[in-house]
Amino acid sequence: MKISTRTRYGARALTELASVYPQNMLSIKVLGERQHISPKYLEHIMRSFKAAGLVNAVRGMNGGFVLAKPPTEITLYDVFTVLEGSLAPVHCVDEPESCALQSVCPTRETWVEMKQHIEAFLKKTTIFDLAERKKQKVDSLNPTYTI
């Protein structure tokens, strides 16, 4: 299973917004610069997040995007399903009636389990978790010395 660029970039953009939540918002331009993502590509991603209620947009000169809810309430599952859709590795997991062999298929149960495990992992990983991970990485690159 490969995660698309759209989903990877979406997770990074929301993580960046989490780092300034709730006091500030970030423009597409700033988000793109900080994450090395094309503003045009990012616009499409943020539009999907806005439609799903994950971000709010403020128009105008000082406008930008802000998380619509706390980063502890937005999961990687939300990001994935908004940008990709189903987590099912094969069609018959979501639509068992689409396969004539579903009742005797030796692999279908494995694909169902796979989806369940991935879903559980993505649901327990929040944007806040990613923002904290990023903060720790940045802090380790910039040690503070006291005398």
Buried (B, 14 or more C-beta within 10 A) or exposed (E): EEBEEBBBBBBBBBBBBBBBBEEEBBBBEBBBEEBEBEBEBBEEBBEBBBEBEBBBBEEEEEEBBBBBBEBEEBBBBBBBBBBEEEBBBBEBBEEEEEBEEEEEBEEBEEBBEBBEEBBEEBEEBBBBBBBBEBEEEEEEEEEEEEE
